[in-house]
Structures are given as C-alpha cells and as structure tokens.
Amino acid sequence: MGDEEAGALEVQVGGEIDLANAHALGGDLCHSVDRASERLIVDLSEVTFLDSSAMGMMLKVHNYAMACQKRVTWWNIQPTPNRAIKLMALDQVLDFAP
C-alpha cells in the first residue's frame, strides 16, 4: 500500500507501543484520521511490541474513524505483536492487511 492510494493517508509507527506512549500516539492517529479523506493506513512494520493500552488505543482510533465515516487499516503487523492481537481477538474487529 502506498501514499498514492486514492482517498488514503498512510502513516508509519515503530518501536514499542505501551502505556508510556499509547495515549499520545492515539491522539496523533485520530488527527491523521481527520486529515485522511476516506481511510488511514497505519504501517506497523516497525512495531516490535503492543501492550493492552496499545490495543485499547487501536480500538479508540477505529471507533473515532467510524464516527467520522472513515476507515483505518492496520498494515504489515509483525509476528510478535500479531500474536497479542490474535489472542485478544482484535483481528475480528479491526481491519488488518498483510
């Protein structure tokens, strides 16, 4: 997926997403939803760890986008954080792309 996809804004995040930074990142991603015309694509290829506050933030951003009649796609999640996502069944609620 690239920046050129019609109606989509792509952002990349990296490192560990946890209690220390999830709230601020969620605010930044909600602002990015505002800037996207139809969809926000969040590239997770550099994310190495997600805790429960990160997963809560992902739901918050998803719900915010839905309220704005937009979508969020979480893209290119790595195996370690993906295990946590699957354990919490967030892959059944959020839009993930390979």
MDAnalysis code that builds the backbone (N, CA, C; Angstrom):
import MDAnalysis as mda
import numpy as np

u = mda.Universe.empty(294, n_residues=98, atom_resindex=np.repeat(np.arange(98), 3), trajectory=True)
u.add_TopologyAttr("name", ["N", "CA", "C"] * 98)
u.add_TopologyAttr("resid", np.arange(1, 99))
u.add_TopologyAttr("resname", ["MET", "GLY", "ASP", "GLU", "GLU", "ALA", "GLY", "ALA", "LEU", "GLU", "VAL", "GLN", "VAL", "GLY", "GLY", "GLU", "ILE", "ASP", "LEU", "ALA", "ASN", "ALA", "HIS", "ALA", "LEU", "GLY", "GLY", "ASP", "LEU", "CYS", "HIS", "SER", "VAL", "ASP", "ARG", "ALA", "SER", "GLU", "ARG", "LEU", "ILE", "VAL", "ASP", "LEU", "SER", "GLU", "VAL", "THR", "PHE", "LEU", "ASP", "SER", "SER", "ALA", "MET", "GLY", "MET", "MET", "LEU", "LYS", "VAL", "HIS", "ASN", "TYR", "ALA", "MET", "ALA", "CYS", "GLN", "LYS", "ARG", "VAL", "THR", "TRP", "TRP", "ASN", "ILE", "GLN", "PRO", "THR", "PRO", "ASN", "ARG", "ALA", "ILE", "LYS", "LEU", "MET", "ALA", "LEU", "ASP", "GLN", "VAL", "LEU", "ASP", "PHE", "ALA", "PRO"])
u.atoms.positions = np.array([
    [0.849, -1.167, 0.000],
    [0.000, 0.000, 0.000],
    [0.891, 1.224, 0.000],
    [0.462, 2.213, -0.702],
    [1.288, 3.400, -0.780],
    [0.497, 4.658, -0.550],
    [1.230, 5.747, -0.409],
    [0.619, 7.046, -0.180],
    [-0.310, 7.458, -1.310],
    [-0.084, 6.913, -2.500],
    [-0.812, 7.350, -3.672],
    [-2.213, 6.743, -3.774],
    [-2.550, 5.785, -2.923],
    [-3.866, 5.168, -2.994],
    [-4.937, 6.232, -2.779],
    [-5.899, 6.279, -3.685],
    [-6.926, 7.324, -3.658],
    [-7.680, 7.334, -2.333],
    [-7.784, 8.503, -1.751],
    [-8.551, 8.674, -0.524],
    [-7.866, 8.199, 0.735],
    [-6.628, 7.727, 0.632],
    [-5.948, 7.164, 1.803],
    [-4.743, 8.016, 2.200],
    [-4.522, 8.072, 3.500],
    [-3.321, 8.681, 4.063],
    [-2.586, 7.576, 4.794],
    [-1.301, 7.421, 4.511],
    [-0.512, 6.378, 5.161],
    [0.453, 6.996, 6.154],
    [0.495, 6.403, 7.359],
    [1.454, 6.809, 8.380],
    [2.185, 5.570, 8.873],
    [3.408, 5.761, 9.330],
    [4.183, 4.640, 9.849],
    [4.502, 4.894, 11.311],
    [4.360, 3.870, 12.119],
    [4.740, 3.933, 13.524],
    [5.751, 2.834, 13.783],
    [6.530, 2.979, 14.842],
    [7.550, 1.984, 15.116],
    [7.879, 1.879, 16.587],
    [8.664, 0.878, 16.915],
    [9.099, 0.657, 18.281],
    [8.059, -0.055, 19.108],
    [8.109, 0.187, 20.417],
    [7.160, -0.402, 21.347],
    [6.020, 0.575, 21.586],
    [4.790, 0.086, 21.532],
    [3.630, 0.913, 21.851],
    [3.064, 0.369, 23.151],
    [3.125, 1.199, 24.193],
    [2.721, 0.762, 25.525],
    [2.120, 1.922, 26.299],
    [1.937, 1.735, 27.586],
    [1.304, 2.732, 28.440],
    [2.006, 4.088, 28.353],
    [3.303, 4.077, 28.157],
    [4.070, 5.324, 28.125],
    [3.750, 6.201, 26.916],
    [3.314, 5.601, 25.802],
    [3.137, 6.403, 24.588],
    [1.823, 6.162, 23.842],
    [1.012, 5.215, 24.275],
    [-0.200, 4.864, 23.525],
    [-1.196, 6.021, 23.460],
    [-1.373, 6.745, 24.551],
    [-2.345, 7.841, 24.567],
    [-1.957, 8.932, 23.566],
    [-0.706, 9.349, 23.586],
    [-0.241, 10.394, 22.659],
    [-0.316, 9.915, 21.211],
    [0.079, 8.669, 20.971],
    [0.006, 8.126, 19.617],
    [-1.441, 8.068, 19.143],
    [-2.348, 7.676, 20.016],
    [-3.763, 7.638, 19.653],
    [-4.271, 9.005, 19.230],
    [-3.866, 10.045, 19.945],
    [-4.245, 11.403, 19.568],
    [-3.698, 11.782, 18.204],
    [-2.446, 11.418, 17.959],
    [-1.829, 11.701, 16.656],
    [-2.551, 10.959, 15.533],
    [-2.914, 9.700, 15.786],
    [-3.595, 8.924, 14.757],
    [-5.012, 9.442, 14.509],
    [-5.696, 9.894, 15.552],
    [-7.026, 10.496, 15.347],
    [-6.903, 11.776, 14.518],
    [-5.857, 12.547, 14.753],
    [-5.610, 13.736, 13.930],
    [-5.360, 13.320, 12.475],
    [-4.639, 12.223, 12.278],
    [-4.394, 11.728, 10.919],
    [-5.695, 11.267, 10.263],
    [-6.605, 10.688, 11.045],
    [-7.923, 10.318, 10.510],
    [-8.609, 11.575, 9.980],
    [-8.519, 12.656, 10.732],
    [-9.127, 13.927, 10.294],
    [-8.550, 14.382, 8.960],
    [-7.262, 14.165, 8.755],
    [-6.590, 14.596, 7.528],
    [-6.866, 13.681, 6.344],
    [-7.189, 12.418, 6.604],
    [-7.456, 11.454, 5.527],
    [-8.832, 11.726, 4.933],
    [-8.944, 11.595, 3.616],
    [-10.245, 11.836, 3.007],
    [-11.188, 10.647, 3.178],
    [-10.657, 9.420, 3.161],
    [-11.504, 8.238, 3.310],
    [-10.946, 7.200, 4.277],
    [-9.623, 7.034, 4.258],
    [-9.040, 5.930, 5.020],
    [-7.645, 6.293, 5.500],
    [-7.341, 5.852, 6.714],
    [-5.999, 5.949, 7.267],
    [-5.373, 4.561, 7.233],
    [-4.181, 4.472, 6.693],
    [-3.424, 3.221, 6.673],
    [-2.268, 3.388, 7.657],
    [-2.236, 2.540, 8.676],
    [-1.184, 2.610, 9.686],
    [-0.221, 1.463, 9.449],
    [0.989, 1.795, 9.023],
    [2.030, 0.804, 8.750],
    [2.690, 0.424, 10.078],
    [2.520, -0.831, 10.472],
    [3.057, -1.338, 11.731],
    [4.322, -2.161, 11.543],
    [4.960, -2.073, 10.396],
    [6.102, -2.943, 10.090],
    [7.279, -2.762, 11.048],
    [7.372, -1.607, 11.695],
    [8.486, -1.353, 12.620],
    [8.070, -1.469, 14.086],
    [6.833, -1.899, 14.343],
    [6.362, -2.050, 15.721],
    [6.807, -3.413, 16.247],
    [7.469, -3.408, 17.399],
    [8.007, -4.644, 17.966],
    [7.198, -5.183, 19.136],
    [6.330, -4.336, 19.735],
    [5.599, -4.745, 20.933],
    [4.336, -3.911, 21.076],
    [3.246, -4.560, 21.478],
    [1.985, -3.882, 21.806],
    [1.514, -4.398, 23.153],
    [1.153, -3.489, 24.076],
    [0.535, -3.942, 25.317],
    [-0.960, -3.638, 25.273],
    [-1.654, -3.883, 26.361],
    [-3.108, -3.706, 26.369],
    [-3.509, -2.247, 26.145],
    [-2.695, -1.302, 26.602],
    [-3.032, 0.099, 26.351],
    [-2.900, 0.427, 24.865],
    [-1.983, -0.206, 24.182],
    [-1.848, -0.023, 22.732],
    [-3.065, -0.573, 22.009],
    [-3.535, -1.726, 22.453],
    [-4.710, -2.322, 21.815],
    [-5.959, -1.488, 22.085],
    [-6.061, -0.940, 23.285],
    [-7.162, -0.032, 23.590],
    [-7.119, 1.206, 22.715],
    [-5.920, 1.724, 22.482],
    [-5.744, 2.882, 21.611],
    [-6.167, 2.554, 20.187],
    [-5.836, 1.361, 19.718],
    [-6.220, 0.965, 18.366],
    [-7.742, 0.936, 18.226],
    [-8.427, 0.445, 19.245],
    [-9.897, 0.442, 19.226],
    [-10.443, 1.867, 19.246],
    [-9.826, 2.732, 20.039],
    [-10.253, 4.130, 20.107],
    [-10.128, 4.795, 18.736],
    [-9.004, 4.588, 18.063],
    [-8.786, 5.178, 16.743],
    [-9.787, 4.603, 15.745],
    [-10.015, 3.311, 15.802],
    [-11.005, 2.654, 14.939],
    [-12.390, 3.269, 15.141],
    [-12.807, 3.398, 16.397],
    [-14.124, 3.965, 16.698],
    [-14.222, 5.424, 16.270],
    [-13.147, 6.175, 16.449],
    [-13.131, 7.573, 16.019],
    [-13.309, 7.653, 14.500],
    [-12.584, 6.814, 13.785],
    [-12.685, 6.809, 12.318],
    [-14.103, 6.450, 11.879],
    [-14.696, 5.469, 12.518],
    [-16.065, 5.093, 12.159],
    [-17.027, 6.251, 12.404],
    [-16.845, 6.975, 13.508],
    [-17.704, 8.123, 13.803],
    [-17.537, 9.222, 12.753],
    [-16.355, 9.278, 12.140],
    [-16.072, 10.249, 11.074],
    [-16.424, 9.690, 9.696],
    [-17.009, 8.495, 9.661],
    [-17.350, 7.803, 8.424],
    [-16.108, 7.550, 7.558],
    [-15.041, 7.126, 8.233],
    [-13.780, 6.771, 7.571],
    [-13.349, 5.405, 8.081],
    [-12.266, 4.899, 7.512],
    [-11.747, 3.583, 7.898],
    [-10.289, 3.687, 8.303],
    [-9.871, 2.739, 9.124],
    [-8.459, 2.586, 9.476],
    [-8.055, 1.168, 9.105],
    [-6.956, 1.048, 8.379],
    [-6.375, -0.261, 8.079],
    [-5.028, -0.338, 8.768],
    [-4.849, -1.363, 9.572],
    [-3.582, -1.622, 10.267],
    [-2.805, -2.579, 9.372],
    [-1.668, -2.145, 8.882],
    [-0.970, -2.837, 7.812],
    [0.388, -3.353, 8.251],
    [0.713, -4.550, 7.774],
    [2.053, -5.118, 7.890],
    [2.495, -5.347, 9.333],
    [1.603, -5.892, 10.143],
    [1.939, -6.166, 11.542],
    [2.915, -7.339, 11.620],
    [3.866, -7.220, 12.501],
    [4.903, -8.240, 12.662],
    [4.418, -9.379, 13.566],
    [5.092, -10.541, 13.525],
    [4.605, -11.727, 14.233],
    [4.393, -11.554, 15.741],
    [5.322, -10.911, 16.444],
    [5.176, -10.799, 17.897],
    [3.955, -9.971, 18.289],
    [3.795, -8.739, 17.779],
    [2.578, -8.011, 18.131],
    [1.313, -8.672, 17.569],
    [1.435, -9.364, 16.461],
    [0.266, -10.025, 15.874],
    [-0.273, -11.121, 16.796],
    [0.606, -11.800, 17.520],
    [0.151, -12.827, 18.470],
    [-0.747, -12.206, 19.539],
    [-0.365, -11.044, 20.035],
    [-1.182, -10.359, 21.049],
    [-2.526, -9.944, 20.454],
    [-2.515, -9.449, 19.229],
    [-3.748, -9.041, 18.547],
    [-4.694, -10.235, 18.416],
    [-4.162, -11.369, 17.988],
    [-4.989, -12.562, 17.810],
    [-5.487, -13.102, 19.151],
    [-4.650, -13.052, 20.170],
    [-5.037, -13.524, 21.496],
    [-6.231, -12.734, 22.021],
    [-6.271, -11.443, 21.752],
    [-7.366, -10.580, 22.200],
    [-8.509, -10.516, 21.185],
    [-8.371, -11.253, 20.081],
    [-9.379, -11.328, 19.013],
    [-9.643, -9.978, 18.347],
    [-8.676, -9.078, 18.396],
    [-8.837, -7.794, 17.727],
    [-8.813, -7.933, 16.209],
    [-8.248, -9.035, 15.731],
    [-8.258, -9.268, 14.286],
    [-9.680, -9.538, 13.790],
    [-10.619, -9.783, 14.704],
    [-12.028, -9.976, 14.335],
    [-12.790, -8.647, 14.304],
    [-12.187, -7.593, 14.867],
    [-12.859, -6.300, 14.986],
    [-12.217, -5.237, 14.083],
    [-10.892, -5.203, 14.082],
    [-10.145, -4.192, 13.335],
    [-9.798, -4.716, 11.941],
    [-9.507, -3.791, 11.045],
    [-9.142, -4.133, 9.659],
    [-7.624, -4.250, 9.559],
    [-7.140, -5.481, 9.360],
    [-5.701, -5.731, 9.198],
    [-5.430, -6.180, 7.777],
    [-4.317, -5.725, 7.229],
    [-3.862, -6.163, 5.901],
    [-2.452, -6.699, 6.061],
    [-2.097, -7.681, 5.230],
    [-0.767, -8.296, 5.355],
    [0.379, -7.320, 5.202],
])
